[in-house]
Amino acid sequence: MSHLISVQLEVLGGLLAELRGLAGELTEEERGTAGASRSLAGALAGPVGEEAALAGGQWNAALTTLAARTLAVAASLDAALAAYRAADLGLAGQLSGAGRVGDRAVPR
């Protein structure tokens, strides 16, 4: 049994733009924290500085991973969106030839 899937292409496009923006913000944040571990190690002496540097480095790694995964999700969504648009245009083309004279299918 097949199921009907309804996709609002404009909404998906908006989500794609938001994901790309988020990835950009995460990348900027990651660049801003890249030197944090060195700064923290220099600002605090002894084991406290070492722990702070370690935490800064781990935070930077987390931001890097999150930005990369956000970009990967955006790339997958972009590919899906392109496939949906191509399928929608193909279906519109099929319908436009099957209708009455003057009828025209409009892709969504």
C-alpha positions as CSV (number, residue, x, y, z in Angstrom):
1,M,0.0,0.0,0.0
2,S,1.4,3.4,-0.9
3,H,0.9,6.5,1.1
4,L,0.5,10.0,0.0
5,I,3.2,12.4,1.0
6,S,2.5,16.1,0.8
7,V,5.5,18.4,0.7
8,Q,5.4,22.2,0.7
9,L,8.4,23.1,-1.4
10,E,8.6,26.7,-0.2
11,V,8.6,25.7,3.4
12,L,11.4,23.2,2.8
13,G,13.3,25.9,1.0
14,G,12.9,28.2,4.0
15,L,14.1,25.4,6.3
16,L,17.1,24.9,4.1
17,A,18.0,28.6,4.3
18,E,17.7,28.5,8.1
19,L,19.9,25.4,8.3
20,R,22.5,27.1,6.1
21,G,22.4,30.2,8.3
22,L,22.7,28.2,11.5
23,A,25.7,26.3,10.1
24,G,27.3,29.7,9.2
25,E,26.7,31.0,12.8
26,L,28.1,27.8,14.3
27,T,31.2,28.1,12.1
28,E,31.7,31.7,13.1
29,E,31.3,30.7,16.8
30,E,33.8,27.9,16.3
31,R,36.3,30.3,14.8
32,G,35.8,32.7,17.7
33,T,36.5,30.0,20.3
34,A,39.4,28.4,18.4
35,G,42.0,30.2,20.5
36,A,40.0,29.9,23.7
37,S,41.9,26.9,25.0
38,R,45.3,28.6,24.6
39,S,44.0,31.8,26.2
40,L,42.5,30.0,29.1
41,A,45.6,28.0,29.7
42,G,47.7,31.2,29.7
43,A,45.2,33.1,31.9
44,L,45.0,30.5,34.7
45,A,48.0,28.8,36.2
46,G,48.3,25.2,37.2
47,P,45.6,22.5,37.0
48,V,42.8,25.0,36.8
49,G,44.2,26.5,33.6
50,E,44.8,23.0,32.2
51,E,41.2,22.0,32.9
52,A,39.9,25.3,31.4
53,A,42.0,24.8,28.3
54,L,40.7,21.2,28.0
55,A,37.1,22.5,28.3
56,G,37.7,25.2,25.8
57,G,39.1,22.7,23.3
58,Q,36.2,20.3,23.8
59,W,33.7,23.1,23.3
60,N,35.5,24.1,20.1
61,A,35.4,20.5,18.9
62,A,31.7,20.3,19.7
63,L,31.0,23.4,17.7
64,T,33.0,22.1,14.7
65,T,31.1,18.8,14.8
66,L,27.7,20.5,15.1
67,A,28.4,22.9,12.2
68,A,29.6,20.0,10.0
69,R,26.5,17.9,10.8
70,T,24.2,20.9,10.2
71,L,25.8,21.4,6.8
72,A,25.3,17.7,6.1
73,V,21.6,17.8,6.9
74,A,21.3,20.9,4.8
75,A,23.0,19.1,1.8
76,S,20.6,16.2,2.2
77,L,17.6,18.5,2.4
78,D,18.9,20.4,-0.7
79,A,19.1,17.1,-2.6
80,A,15.6,16.1,-1.5
81,L,14.2,19.5,-2.4
82,A,15.7,19.3,-5.9
83,A,14.3,15.8,-6.4
84,Y,10.8,16.9,-5.2
85,R,10.9,19.9,-7.6
86,A,12.0,17.7,-10.5
87,A,9.3,15.2,-9.8
88,D,6.7,17.9,-9.4
89,L,7.7,19.5,-12.8
90,G,7.6,16.0,-14.4
91,L,4.2,15.3,-13.1
92,A,3.0,18.8,-14.1
93,G,4.3,18.1,-17.6
94,Q,2.4,14.8,-17.7
95,L,-0.8,16.3,-16.5
96,S,-0.6,19.2,-18.9
97,G,-0.7,16.8,-21.9
98,A,-3.6,14.8,-20.5
99,G,-6.0,17.7,-19.8
100,R,-8.4,19.5,-22.0
101,V,-7.2,22.0,-24.5
102,G,-6.1,25.1,-22.7
103,D,-5.8,23.4,-19.3
104,R,-2.4,23.9,-17.7
105,A,-1.0,22.2,-14.6
106,V,0.8,24.5,-12.3
107,P,3.8,23.1,-10.2
108,R,3.6,23.7,-6.5
